[in-house]
Amino acid sequence: MSFVRELWRFIVARKKFWLIPVMLVMALLGSLIVLAEGSAVAPFIYTLF
């Protein structure tokens, strides 16, 4: 949790607010890959990419 807090302080201090959508998209794609790893939905997700 301290990593998230430190990252947030960096974004605010350096005014790099464009990093927020990048991090959100990366988190969503990562969670999608983790959730679909062993399921029957995996072949349908792989066709998206």
PyMOL CGO cylinders between C-alpha atoms (Angstrom):
from pymol import cmd
from pymol.cgo import CYLINDER

trace = [
    CYLINDER, 0.00, 0.00, 0.00, 2.93, 2.34, 0.57, 0.3, 1, 1, 1, 1, 1, 1,
    CYLINDER, 2.93, 2.34, 0.57, 3.85, 1.99, -3.10, 0.3, 1, 1, 1, 1, 1, 1,
    CYLINDER, 3.85, 1.99, -3.10, 0.46, 3.36, -4.14, 0.3, 1, 1, 1, 1, 1, 1,
    CYLINDER, 0.46, 3.36, -4.14, 0.78, 6.22, -1.68, 0.3, 1, 1, 1, 1, 1, 1,
    CYLINDER, 0.78, 6.22, -1.68, 4.27, 7.05, -2.92, 0.3, 1, 1, 1, 1, 1, 1,
    CYLINDER, 4.27, 7.05, -2.92, 3.15, 6.85, -6.54, 0.3, 1, 1, 1, 1, 1, 1,
    CYLINDER, 3.15, 6.85, -6.54, 0.25, 9.21, -5.83, 0.3, 1, 1, 1, 1, 1, 1,
    CYLINDER, 0.25, 9.21, -5.83, 2.58, 11.71, -4.13, 0.3, 1, 1, 1, 1, 1, 1,
    CYLINDER, 2.58, 11.71, -4.13, 4.92, 11.56, -7.14, 0.3, 1, 1, 1, 1, 1, 1,
    CYLINDER, 4.92, 11.56, -7.14, 2.04, 12.19, -9.57, 0.3, 1, 1, 1, 1, 1, 1,
    CYLINDER, 2.04, 12.19, -9.57, 0.78, 15.18, -7.56, 0.3, 1, 1, 1, 1, 1, 1,
    CYLINDER, 0.78, 15.18, -7.56, 4.24, 16.65, -6.89, 0.3, 1, 1, 1, 1, 1, 1,
    CYLINDER, 4.24, 16.65, -6.89, 5.43, 16.38, -10.49, 0.3, 1, 1, 1, 1, 1, 1,
    CYLINDER, 5.43, 16.38, -10.49, 2.00, 17.19, -11.97, 0.3, 1, 1, 1, 1, 1, 1,
    CYLINDER, 2.00, 17.19, -11.97, 2.04, 14.09, -14.16, 0.3, 1, 1, 1, 1, 1, 1,
    CYLINDER, 2.04, 14.09, -14.16, -1.71, 13.51, -14.14, 0.3, 1, 1, 1, 1, 1, 1,
    CYLINDER, -1.71, 13.51, -14.14, -1.55, 11.82, -17.54, 0.3, 1, 1, 1, 1, 1, 1,
    CYLINDER, -1.55, 11.82, -17.54, -0.12, 8.77, -15.74, 0.3, 1, 1, 1, 1, 1, 1,
    CYLINDER, -0.12, 8.77, -15.74, -3.44, 8.04, -14.00, 0.3, 1, 1, 1, 1, 1, 1,
    CYLINDER, -3.44, 8.04, -14.00, -5.29, 6.72, -17.10, 0.3, 1, 1, 1, 1, 1, 1,
    CYLINDER, -5.29, 6.72, -17.10, -2.21, 4.75, -18.14, 0.3, 1, 1, 1, 1, 1, 1,
    CYLINDER, -2.21, 4.75, -18.14, -2.04, 3.04, -14.74, 0.3, 1, 1, 1, 1, 1, 1,
    CYLINDER, -2.04, 3.04, -14.74, -5.78, 2.33, -14.77, 0.3, 1, 1, 1, 1, 1, 1,
    CYLINDER, -5.78, 2.33, -14.77, -5.66, 0.72, -18.21, 0.3, 1, 1, 1, 1, 1, 1,
    CYLINDER, -5.66, 0.72, -18.21, -2.65, -1.37, -17.20, 0.3, 1, 1, 1, 1, 1, 1,
    CYLINDER, -2.65, -1.37, -17.20, -4.44, -2.53, -14.04, 0.3, 1, 1, 1, 1, 1, 1,
    CYLINDER, -4.44, -2.53, -14.04, -7.60, -3.42, -15.96, 0.3, 1, 1, 1, 1, 1, 1,
    CYLINDER, -7.60, -3.42, -15.96, -5.72, -5.39, -18.60, 0.3, 1, 1, 1, 1, 1, 1,
    CYLINDER, -5.72, -5.39, -18.60, -3.68, -7.17, -15.94, 0.3, 1, 1, 1, 1, 1, 1,
    CYLINDER, -3.68, -7.17, -15.94, -6.76, -8.15, -13.96, 0.3, 1, 1, 1, 1, 1, 1,
    CYLINDER, -6.76, -8.15, -13.96, -8.47, -9.32, -17.15, 0.3, 1, 1, 1, 1, 1, 1,
    CYLINDER, -8.47, -9.32, -17.15, -5.55, -11.59, -17.96, 0.3, 1, 1, 1, 1, 1, 1,
    CYLINDER, -5.55, -11.59, -17.96, -5.40, -12.97, -14.42, 0.3, 1, 1, 1, 1, 1, 1,
    CYLINDER, -5.40, -12.97, -14.42, -9.13, -13.65, -14.26, 0.3, 1, 1, 1, 1, 1, 1,
    CYLINDER, -9.13, -13.65, -14.26, -9.30, -15.28, -17.69, 0.3, 1, 1, 1, 1, 1, 1,
    CYLINDER, -9.30, -15.28, -17.69, -6.20, -17.41, -17.27, 0.3, 1, 1, 1, 1, 1, 1,
    CYLINDER, -6.20, -17.41, -17.27, -7.92, -20.67, -16.46, 0.3, 1, 1, 1, 1, 1, 1,
    CYLINDER, -7.92, -20.67, -16.46, -11.49, -20.10, -17.56, 0.3, 1, 1, 1, 1, 1, 1,
    CYLINDER, -11.49, -20.10, -17.56, -13.52, -21.09, -20.58, 0.3, 1, 1, 1, 1, 1, 1,
    CYLINDER, -13.52, -21.09, -20.58, -13.77, -17.44, -21.58, 0.3, 1, 1, 1, 1, 1, 1,
    CYLINDER, -13.77, -17.44, -21.58, -10.02, -17.24, -22.37, 0.3, 1, 1, 1, 1, 1, 1,
    CYLINDER, -10.02, -17.24, -22.37, -10.30, -18.04, -26.13, 0.3, 1, 1, 1, 1, 1, 1,
    CYLINDER, -10.30, -18.04, -26.13, -12.80, -15.20, -26.59, 0.3, 1, 1, 1, 1, 1, 1,
    CYLINDER, -12.80, -15.20, -26.59, -10.60, -12.71, -24.74, 0.3, 1, 1, 1, 1, 1, 1,
    CYLINDER, -10.60, -12.71, -24.74, -7.55, -13.64, -26.83, 0.3, 1, 1, 1, 1, 1, 1,
    CYLINDER, -7.55, -13.64, -26.83, -9.44, -12.78, -30.01, 0.3, 1, 1, 1, 1, 1, 1,
    CYLINDER, -9.44, -12.78, -30.01, -9.76, -9.18, -28.77, 0.3, 1, 1, 1, 1, 1, 1,
    CYLINDER, -9.76, -9.18, -28.77, -6.01, -8.74, -28.93, 0.3, 1, 1, 1, 1, 1, 1,
]
cmd.load_cgo(trace, "trace")
